[in-house]
Amino acid sequence: MTVLLIAMVFLTFGIGHPAQAQTFTVLHSFAGGLDGTNPLAGLAIDRSGNLYGTTVRGGAGQNGVVFKLAYKGSSWILTPLYSFAAGSDGASPYAAVIFGPNGTLYGTTADGGARGDCGADGCGTVFNLTPSATVCKTALCPWTETVLYRFDGGSDGGVPSSPVIFDQAGNIYGTTYVGGSSNSGTVFKLAPSNGDWTESVLHNFGGGNDGTYPTAGVVLDHAGNIFGATYEGGSGVYGTLFELTPSGSGWTENILYNFQGQGPVGCCPAAGLIFDSAGNLYGAASAGGRNVGGSIFELTPAGEGWTFNLVYSLPGGGTGPEQPLVMDSSGNLYGTANQSGGAYGSVFKLTQSNGNWIYTRLQDFTGGTDGGNPLSSLVIDANGNLYGTTVYGGSLTCGDEGIGCGVVFEISP
């Protein structure tokens, strides 16, 4: 069951600014072949500045690719690291890859895995990619995939469409969109055990006023508590923000906020949460809001609870962020909006000034060679350059669709 997520209080007023003078560069236009097509997720960056990402389609098996982009000479060169075959290895990686404690890549596929009855031969996987153990003597040198877990779509969950995260002990945490006791998604943990991985479900969504269908991943605080968002459910049925805390032999859920779908906040938080250095959480509602373009919000610790603050109501015209925001060392927030702010989406910046948040569009996409419809999160390198992807657009078209296959882009200060 493929879930393509393309269209998905205290008020602090802000001021909107038009697109700021930046240098925008397309680093790669996907061709829909071995390089992949339609990157839905953001990128990972290593210490050398190389970029790593996923495409949901394309590749040798037309079921998605994990790729590397490296700057060589005067240009960026894309190398496919792994092409999914839609069998037991997985298919359709909707989420970004991350670097694990051992320096190799970890990620999820929403389909494949050859277990359960979710379509595309399986209900998704968690995987690890490692470089070849021998020196590569060809231009294409695939990495080795190890599937850590295959979901069956039942009590263990199914269709993981978000990135995973590690704790300090080397355990992996993530969410599944469906499955669990109510078939409304789960929070899961993978624990290493004698060279294998054991899955346990920490929370089943869908009971009472609980949230349902988490499309975002989770984050952990220093005490090991888990925070995340659900796209639907809760007392307002338009999504929730939740916390899971260890409790005896299990986990206790605390709903931090219920989205109501009306008013300036909006609804349907598809994007995950991020922490700042002070322990505040930031996230986004992907729809609705004052301008019907989604909103940015903040959760601040307040005694034993949390206070919800609306940071900014984004411009109208479509959907807001569907992937997590990123914060730079100065406390500025950056994100992408699929259509909000322009017909083909935008990249924006929020800067805090004298208690207000100033909104600036850094790029308005045209849907042409510059790309269109960014669903990705952004990454920032040591020089302050931003990198991301768009699902469509670019200089090359895919098959009979007549539209671009997506791009990787850079925005330089």
C-alpha positions in Angstrom: 0.0 0.0 0.0 1.9 3.0 -1.2 1.0 6.3 0.5 2.2 9.2 -1.7 2.2 12.3 0.5 2.2 15.0 -2.1 -0.8 17.0 -1.1 -0.9 16.9 2.3 -2.4 29.3 21.9 -0.5 32.3 21.7 -0.1 34.2 18.5 3.2 35.8 17.5 2.7 38.1 14.5 5.4 38.3 11.8 6.3 40.3 8.8 6.5 38.8 5.3 9.4 39.6 3.0 9.7 38.7 -0.7 12.3 36.3 -2.1 15.7 37.3 -0.9 18.7 37.6 -3.1 20.5 34.2 -2.9 22.4 32.1 -5.4 20.2 29.2 -6.5 21.8 26.3 -8.3 20.5 23.0 -9.6 23.1 20.4 -8.8 21.4 17.5 -10.5 18.3 16.9 -12.7 17.0 13.4 -12.5 16.6 11.5 -15.7 14.4 8.7 -14.5 17.0 6.0 -15.3 19.7 4.5 -13.1 19.9 7.8 -11.2 16.2 7.5 -10.0 13.2 9.8 -10.2 11.0 11.8 -7.9 13.0 12.5 -4.7 10.4 12.9 -2.0 12.8 13.3 1.0 15.7 15.4 2.1 19.4 14.8 2.1 22.1 13.6 4.5 25.6 15.3 4.4 28.9 13.8 5.4 32.0 15.6 6.8 33.4 16.0 3.3 30.3 17.8 2.0 29.0 14.8 0.0 25.2 14.5 -0.2 23.1 11.4 0.1 19.5 10.9 -0.7 16.7 8.7 -2.0 14.2 8.7 -4.9 10.9 6.9 -4.7 11.0 5.6 -8.2 13.6 4.9 -10.9 16.8 2.9 -10.7 17.5 -0.5 -12.2 14.4 -2.0 -10.8 12.2 1.2 -11.1 11.5 0.9 -7.4 13.7 3.7 -6.0 17.4 4.5 -5.5 19.8 5.6 -2.8 22.3 8.0 -4.3 25.4 10.0 -3.5 26.2 13.5 -5.0 29.9 14.4 -4.8 31.6 17.6 -5.9 34.4 16.7 -8.3 36.4 19.2 -10.3 33.9 21.9 -11.2 30.6 19.9 -11.1 28.5 17.6 -9.0 28.5 13.9 -9.9 25.7 11.6 -8.9 26.4 7.9 -8.2 23.6 5.4 -7.5 24.5 3.5 -4.4 21.6 1.0 -4.4 18.6 0.3 -6.6 15.6 -1.4 -4.9 14.1 -4.5 -6.7 10.7 -4.5 -4.9 11.4 -7.9 -3.5 12.6 -8.8 -0.1 15.1 -5.9 -0.2 12.3 -3.2 -0.1 10.9 -0.6 -2.5 9.8 3.1 -2.6 12.1 4.8 0.0 9.9 7.8 0.9 12.2 9.0 3.7 15.7 10.4 3.9 18.6 8.2 4.9 20.7 9.0 8.0 24.2 8.2 9.2 24.3 5.6 12.0 26.8 5.4 14.8 29.1 3.3 12.6 29.1 5.9 9.8 27.0 3.9 7.3 23.5 4.7 5.9 20.2 3.7 7.4 16.7 4.2 6.1 13.2 2.8 5.4 11.2 1.7 2.4 7.4 2.1 2.4 6.9 -1.0 0.2 8.7 -4.3 -0.4 10.1 -6.6 2.1 8.1 -9.6 0.9 6.0 -9.8 4.1 2.3 -9.1 4.7 -0.3 -8.0 2.3 0.3 -4.2 1.8 0.9 -4.4 -2.0 4.2 -4.2 -3.9 5.3 -7.5 -2.3 5.5 -6.3 1.2 4.8 -3.7 3.9 8.1 -2.0 4.0 11.6 -2.4 5.6 14.3 -0.8 7.7 17.7 -1.2 5.9 21.4 -0.5 6.2 23.8 0.3 3.4 27.5 -0.2 3.7 30.3 0.6 1.1 31.9 -2.2 -0.8 34.6 -3.9 1.2 36.9 -4.0 -1.9 38.2 -1.1 -4.0 35.7 -0.1 -6.7 37.1 -0.4 -10.2 34.1 0.7 -12.1 32.1 3.9 -12.4 29.1 2.2 -10.7 30.0 0.5 -7.5 26.9 -0.4 -5.5 26.8 -0.6 -1.8 25.7 -3.6 0.1 22.2 -3.7 1.6 21.3 -5.5 4.8 17.6 -5.5 5.7 17.3 -5.1 9.4 13.5 -5.7 9.6 10.7 -6.5 7.3 7.2 -5.4 8.4 4.2 -7.6 7.9 1.5 -4.9 8.3 -0.1 -6.5 11.3 0.7 -6.0 15.0 4.2 -5.0 14.2 3.2 -2.1 11.9 3.5 -1.4 8.2 4.5 1.2 5.6 7.2 3.2 7.4 7.4 6.5 5.4 9.7 8.5 7.7 13.4 8.4 8.7 14.6 6.5 11.7 16.7 7.8 14.6 19.3 6.2 17.0 19.6 6.5 20.7 22.9 6.5 22.5 22.7 2.8 23.1 22.4 2.0 19.4 18.7 1.3 19.3 16.7 2.5 16.3 13.3 4.2 16.6 10.7 5.1 14.0 7.0 5.1 13.0 4.8 3.1 10.7 1.9 4.7 8.9 -0.4 1.8 9.3 -0.5 -1.5 11.2 -0.6 -2.0 14.9 -3.6 -3.1 17.0 -5.9 -0.5 15.4 -4.2 -0.4 12.0 -3.6 3.3 12.6 0.2 3.2 12.9 2.8 2.5 15.5 6.0 3.8 17.2 8.6 1.0 17.0 12.0 0.2 18.3 14.7 -2.0 16.8 17.3 -3.3 19.3 20.5 -5.0 18.2 20.8 -8.6 19.5 23.6 -11.0 18.6 24.1 -9.6 15.1 20.3 -9.5 14.5 17.6 -6.9 15.3 14.5 -7.4 17.4 11.5 -5.2 16.9 9.1 -4.1 19.6 6.1 -1.8 19.3 6.2 1.0 21.9 2.8 2.5 21.0 -0.2 1.6 19.0 -2.1 4.5 17.6 -5.9 4.7 17.2 -7.5 4.3 20.7 -9.9 6.9 21.9 -8.6 10.4 21.4 -5.2 9.1 20.4 -3.7 10.2 17.2 -3.6 8.2 14.0 -1.4 7.7 10.9 2.0 9.1 11.8 3.7 10.2 8.6 6.6 11.8 10.5 9.5 10.2 12.4 10.3 10.8 16.1 12.9 12.7 18.1 14.4 11.9 21.5 15.3 14.1 24.4 18.3 13.5 26.7 16.1 11.6 29.1 15.0 9.1 26.4 11.5 10.5 26.0 10.1 10.2 22.5 8.3 13.1 20.7 6.4 13.1 17.5 3.2 14.0 15.5 0.3 12.2 13.9 -1.3 13.3 10.7 -4.9 12.6 11.9 -6.7 11.7 15.0 -6.9 13.2 18.5 -9.8 15.0 20.0 -10.0 17.3 17.1 -9.4 14.5 14.5 -6.9 16.7 12.7 -3.7 15.4 14.2 -1.8 15.5 17.5 1.6 16.2 19.0 2.6 13.4 21.5 5.2 12.4 24.0 6.0 8.8 25.0 7.8 8.3 28.4 9.1 5.0 29.8 6.8 3.6 32.4 7.7 0.4 34.1 7.9 -2.2 31.4 6.0 -0.1 28.9 5.5 3.4 27.6 3.0 6.1 28.6 1.6 8.5 25.9 0.9 12.1 26.7 -0.9 14.2 24.1 0.7 17.6 24.0 -1.6 19.3 21.5 -4.7 18.4 19.5 -5.1 20.2 16.2 -8.7 21.4 15.6 -8.5 22.2 11.8 -9.8 25.7 12.2 -8.3 29.0 13.1 -4.7 30.2 12.6 -2.9 27.0 13.6 -4.3 24.7 10.8 -4.1 20.9 10.8 -2.4 17.7 9.7 1.2 17.8 10.9 3.0 15.7 8.4 6.4 17.1 9.3 8.4 15.8 12.3 9.6 17.8 15.2 13.0 19.3 16.0 14.7 20.5 19.2 16.6 23.7 19.6 19.5 24.1 22.0 17.2 25.3 24.7 15.0 22.2 24.6 12.1 23.8 22.7 10.4 21.9 20.0 9.5 23.2 16.5 7.2 21.8 13.9 4.7 22.6 11.2 1.0 22.1 10.3 0.9 21.1 6.6 -2.6 22.5 5.9 -5.1 25.1 6.9 -4.1 28.0 9.1 -4.8 31.7 8.8 -3.8 31.9 5.1 -4.6 28.2 4.3 -1.0 27.5 3.7 -0.1 25.7 6.9 1.8 27.1 9.9 4.9 26.9 12.0 4.6 26.3 15.8 6.7 26.0 18.9 6.3 23.9 22.0 8.1 25.2 25.1 8.6 23.4 28.4 6.4 24.8 31.2 6.7 23.0 34.5 5.5 19.5 34.0 3.9 20.3 30.7 4.4 22.2 27.4 3.1 25.5 26.1 2.0 25.7 22.5 2.9 28.9 20.6 2.0 29.7 17.0 5.1 31.1 15.3 3.9 32.0 11.8 1.0 31.4 9.5 2.5 30.6 6.1 1.2 32.2 2.8 -1.7 30.5 1.2 -2.0 28.7 -2.1 -1.3 25.1 -1.2 0.2 22.9 1.4 2.9 23.8 4.0 6.0 21.8 5.1 5.7 18.0 5.0 9.2 17.4 6.3 11.0 18.7 9.4 12.3 22.2 9.6 16.0 22.8 10.1 17.6 25.4 12.4 21.0 27.1 12.0 23.4 28.1 14.7 21.8 31.5 14.9 18.3 30.1 15.6 16.9 30.8 12.2 14.4 28.3 10.9 14.3 27.0 7.3 11.8 24.8 5.5 10.1 23.9 2.2 6.4 24.3 1.3 5.0 22.1 -1.5 2.8 24.9 -2.9 2.5 27.5 -0.2 3.8 30.8 -1.4 3.8 29.9 -5.1 2.2 27.5 -7.5 5.2 25.1 -7.5 6.4 25.6 -3.9 9.0 27.6 -2.1 12.0 27.6 0.3 11.6 29.9 3.2 13.4 31.3 6.2 12.1 32.5 9.5 14.2 34.9 11.6 13.4 35.9 15.1 13.7 39.7 15.8 12.5 41.5 18.9 9.9 38.8 19.7 8.6 38.6 16.1 9.4 36.1 13.4 10.3 37.5 10.0 9.3 35.4 7.0 11.5 35.5 3.9 11.1 33.4 0.7 14.5 32.3 -0.5 13.3 30.6 -3.6 10.0 30.3 -5.6 10.0 27.3 -7.9 8.6 27.6 -11.4 8.1 24.0 -12.2 10.7 24.3 -15.0 14.4 23.6 -15.0 14.7 24.9 -11.5 12.4 22.2 -10.1 8.9 22.1 -8.6 7.0 20.9 -5.6 9.6 20.5 -2.8 8.6 18.0 -0.2 12.0 17.6 1.4 13.6 18.8 4.5 16.8 20.9 4.1 20.4 20.4 5.3 22.9 23.1 6.0 26.7 22.7 5.4 29.5 24.4 7.4 29.4 27.4 5.0 25.7 28.0 5.5 24.6 26.6 2.1 21.2 24.9 2.0 20.5 21.7 0.1 17.2 20.0 -0.8 15.2 18.3 -3.5 12.0 18.8 -5.5 9.7 16.0 -6.6 9.2 17.4 -10.1 10.8 19.8 -12.5 14.3 19.9 -13.8 15.7 19.8 -17.3 14.7 16.2 -18.1 11.2 14.6 -18.3 10.1 11.2 -17.1 8.5 8.7 -19.5 5.2 9.9 -21.0 4.4 12.2 -18.1 5.9 15.2 -19.8 7.1 16.7 -16.5 10.5 16.8 -14.9 11.8 14.0 -12.8 13.0 16.2 -9.9 16.2 18.0 -8.9 18.7 18.4 -6.1 19.3 22.1 -5.5 21.6 24.4 -3.5 20.9 27.8 -2.1 24.0 29.8 -1.2 24.0 33.0 1.0 
